[in-house]
Amino acid sequence: MAYGTNDWSGIELSEFRENCSAFYSALVRNYPEAKIVAIAPIWRKDSTPARRCGEFSQIAEEIRTATKDYPNIVCVEGFD
């Protein structure tokens, strides 16, 4: 699942954090047996300067935090 790159431009970090957590929680609840790969987030050409959510790297950190407690989610770096 790629998540976050669109939200980064338009919402505050606190709202992103809440939405991100809710998204992955719902995903795991709806697909408890699925192996999920979260991409934190995919590279984009306009990743600088900071936006309403902050630095683009903060989005990756929020996704890692939101997914770390789910054993069926593996988080990979979108920049790599």
Order of alpha helices (4+ residues) and beta strands (2+ residues): alpha-alpha-beta-alpha-beta
